[in-house]
Amino acid sequence: MTIRPATLADIPSMLQLDRQSATAAHWTDEQYRQAFQSEGPPRLLLVAESSLNIVGFLVARHVAPEWELENIVVAPSARRKGLGMRLLGALLAAARETNSSAIFLEVRESNAAARTLYEKASFEPAGRRKAYYANPVEDAVLYRLPLN
């Protein structure tokens, strides 16, 4: 398993994985393309590759002095094997390289698997956004990982 920077050529595979995950952020092709552009806050786009197949990815943006985890997806066939933790570890390394103070994210309240992963990675619950998600309407639970 290799974790490497994503490229524009990876977008079709990222979209395919995104669509396989009911709890993913479900970005459009254009949103992924915009993430690669240099306008706005810098972004970290990583893919996890196994036998030349992309089996996971992460998108985060740096809004100094913090990072926001925007999307993380692992293929159903690759789940529960530590890949999500490896992707989070790569984000953590990037955050430390930029002397950032924290990483934050929001997740659907019902996404127990993701919440377990974040809590295992030492993220702390930091609040809630009522009815933040649609289809279905659901609260977002906010998490924060202080780095100092």
C-alpha positions in Angstrom: 0.0 0.0 0.0 1.4 3.4 -1.1 0.2 6.8 0.0 1.1 9.5 -2.5 0.0 12.9 -3.6 -3.1 12.8 -5.8 -3.0 14.0 -9.4 -5.7 15.3 -11.8 -5.6 11.8 -13.4 -6.8 10.3 -10.1 -10.1 12.2 -10.1 -12.2 9.5 -11.9 -11.0 6.9 -9.3 -11.7 9.4 -6.4 -15.2 10.0 -7.8 -15.8 6.3 -8.1 -14.8 5.7 -4.4 -16.7 8.8 -3.3 -19.9 7.3 -4.9 -19.3 3.9 -3.1 -19.3 5.6 0.3 -22.8 6.7 1.5 -21.1 9.0 4.1 -18.6 10.7 1.9 -18.9 14.4 1.1 -19.9 13.6 -2.5 -18.0 16.3 -4.4 -18.5 16.9 -8.1 -15.7 16.4 -10.7 -15.4 20.2 -10.8 -15.0 20.5 -7.0 -12.1 17.9 -7.1 -10.6 19.8 -10.0 -10.8 23.1 -8.1 -9.1 21.5 -5.1 -5.9 21.1 -7.3 -5.9 24.8 -8.2 -3.6 27.2 -6.4 -6.4 29.7 -5.7 -7.6 29.8 -2.1 -6.1 28.0 0.9 -3.5 25.3 0.1 -4.9 21.8 0.0 -3.4 18.4 0.6 -4.8 15.7 -1.7 -3.5 12.2 -1.1 -4.5 8.8 -2.6 -3.8 5.3 -1.2 -2.8 2.9 -3.9 -2.7 -0.9 -3.9 -1.6 -2.8 -7.0 -2.1 0.4 -9.1 -5.7 0.7 -7.9 -6.8 3.6 -5.7 -8.4 2.3 -2.6 -8.6 5.5 -0.5 -8.1 9.2 -0.5 -8.0 12.3 1.7 -8.6 15.9 1.0 -7.7 18.6 3.5 -7.1 22.3 3.4 -4.8 24.5 5.3 -6.4 27.6 6.8 -3.5 28.7 9.0 -3.0 28.0 11.8 -5.3 25.0 11.4 -6.1 22.2 8.9 -9.6 21.1 8.0 -10.1 17.5 6.9 -12.7 17.9 4.1 -13.0 14.3 2.9 -11.6 10.9 3.6 -12.8 7.8 1.8 -11.7 4.2 2.0 -13.0 1.6 -0.5 -15.3 -1.0 1.2 -12.9 -3.8 0.3 -10.0 -1.9 2.1 -11.8 -0.9 5.3 -10.8 -2.0 8.8 -7.2 -2.6 7.7 -5.6 0.6 9.1 -5.8 2.6 5.8 -7.9 5.4 7.3 -5.4 5.8 10.1 -2.5 5.9 7.7 -4.2 8.6 5.7 -4.8 10.6 8.9 -1.2 10.1 9.8 -0.1 11.6 6.6 -2.3 14.6 7.3 -0.9 14.9 10.8 2.6 14.9 9.4 1.7 17.7 7.0 0.1 19.7 9.8 3.2 19.4 11.9 5.4 20.5 9.0 3.4 23.7 8.7 3.6 24.3 12.5 -0.2 24.2 12.7 -2.1 24.3 15.9 -4.9 21.8 15.2 -6.8 19.7 12.7 -10.6 19.9 12.7 -13.4 18.2 10.9 -17.2 17.5 11.0 -18.8 14.1 10.5 -22.4 12.8 10.3 -23.6 11.9 13.8 -24.6 8.5 12.5 -21.2 7.7 11.0 -20.1 5.5 13.8 -17.1 4.0 11.9 -15.6 7.4 11.1 -16.2 8.7 14.6 -14.5 5.6 16.1 -11.5 6.2 13.7 -11.3 9.9 14.7 -11.5 9.2 18.4 -8.9 6.4 18.1 -6.6 9.0 16.4 -7.1 11.3 19.5 -9.6 13.8 18.0 -11.8 15.3 20.6 -15.5 16.2 20.2 -15.7 20.0 19.9 -19.3 20.8 19.2 -22.3 20.1 17.0 -24.0 21.7 14.0 -27.8 21.1 14.0 -29.3 19.8 10.8 -26.0 20.4 9.0 -26.3 17.5 6.5 -29.1 16.9 4.0 -30.4 13.6 2.5 -31.1 12.7 5.3 -31.1 15.8 7.5 -28.7 15.1 10.3 -26.4 16.9 12.8 -22.7 17.2 12.2 -20.4 16.4 15.1 -17.3 18.6 15.2 -14.0 17.1 16.1 -10.6 18.8 16.8 -7.1 17.4 17.3 -4.9 19.9 19.1 -1.3 19.7 17.9 0.4 21.9 20.6 
